[in-house]
């Protein structure tokens, strides 16, 4: 005899998540240090406090991190489109796909043809 709690199973689909960005321990460490240092006395004239929002070095690091993240996002998107184009081509080769692209497939086909 089975009980209700043993027969009820959740679908594994909701547990599958999209790939996450890789973790950069150095970036996390810099962010923690900045957060802790905000408002501390700086080695400058008395009454001066440290503010990472006005620190040129910190702002340059943040700009470089943002640019790198944008490049990685573009590369992931290009890889996704190329993989989809390869999948569509494989379906065409097998004869399981009509010659007309479905909505959203036009970009993948166009990118693959240009490459």
ABEGO torsion letter per residue (X at the ends): XBBAAAABBBBAAAABBBBBBBBBAAAAAAAAAAAAABGBBBBBBBGBBBBAAABAAAAAAAAAAAAAAAAAAAAAAAAAAAAAAAAAAAAAAAGABBABBBBGAAAAAAAAAAX
